[in-house]
Amino acid sequence: MTRPVVFDTWAWVEVLRGTPTGAELASRYLDNPLQQVWTADISLVELAAALHRDGVAPDKMREAVDAVVARSSRILYPDTPDAVAAPFARAALRLRRQDASLADGLILAMARNRGADIVTCDEAFVGEPDVVCPRPTSNP
């Protein structure tokens, strides 16, 4: 079995918007029965906030969040080791990107504590050794 991945909010937004990158993510990860795709609970909140910012109605927000939960192999909830590691992870992210959030640090800590990679092209994460920033394949 392959190493599990944590889809960051960025990845879920790409999938839900149906972008070319989102289609590639769905094909590479979500449609692969051997791949575990996990989602941090805080990403559900970030997703709802992004949809709210975009003016999406509450019932459509709920449908989107429910779709993410349904397509996730597992929803991750923080525990004590995650809580302790999150501020250190955020500090490390802020060495490259000053606006890295505590949520970013928590997602990084949760993934690392569980031996998973993070799928995202969010600039707060790019450059970390356990982050995969996928690029869609092109058809010539």
Secondary structure, 3 states (H helix, E strand, C coil): CCCCEEECHHHHHHHHHCCHHHHHHHHHHHCCCCCCEEEEHHHHHHHHHHHHHCCCCHHHHHHHHHHHHHHCCEEECCCHHHHHHHHHHHHHHHCCCCCCCHHHHHHHHHHHHCCCEEECCCCCCCCCCCEECCCCCCCC
